[in-house]
Amino acid sequence: MNIDRMILAFAGSMILISLLLSQVHSIYWLWFTAFVGANLLQSSFTGFCPLAKILKPLGLKPGSAFD
């Protein structure tokens, strides 16, 4: 698995978990959903992703999106 796929899987998981938590715990978990979405949007324009910077030193191979 490369960095790009790991980021997409992580972001998708965080969105689904926060949506679930907003239904069973508190509506304020939707702020976390918005944060993840905003981070995905800004990384699509800038190419900067904090998670990519963390995963690269851990030995994952970069894909074409986050070099």
KOLFIBA-467258 format. One record per residue (C-alpha): z, x, y; residue in one letter. Coordinates in pm, whole numbers, plus 50000, padded with zeros to 5 digits. Example, Ala and Ser with C-alpha at 12.3 -4.5 7.8 and 13.67 -1.06 7.14 Angstrom:
% KOLFIBA-467258
507805123049550a 507145136749894s 
END
This chain:
% KOLFIBA-467258
500005000050000m 499125013750341n 500955009750671i 498724981350793d 499404959550490r 503114967650497m 503344957150864i 501524924450799l 503724916850498a 506904925350691f 505904904850997a 504904875050784g 508184876750595s 510224878550915m 508374848551060i 508924827450749l 512594837550720i 513264829851086s 511514796151055l 513694787850758l 516824799050943l 515864777751243s 515844747151018q 519064753550828v 521174772951076h 520184772751444s 517124764551650i 517634797351836y 516114816551544w 512754805851686l 513274832251956w 513024858451681f 509804842051560t 508424844351914a 509464881051936f 507634889951614v 504534871151730g 504594888052071a 504964921951906n 501944914951684l 499944903951986l 500774934652195q 500064958051904s 496614942551863s 495804952952221f 497644986152249t 497664999051891g 501375007151924f 503704992851663c 507335004351629p 507374997151255l 504285019051208a 506135047751374k 509005042851126i 506815039650816l 504585069850882k 507355096150834p 508405077850516l 505115088250359g 502995056750373l 499325062850433k 497975049550764p 495265023450760g 492615019051024s 494704998251268a 497805019951322f 496815056751320d 
END
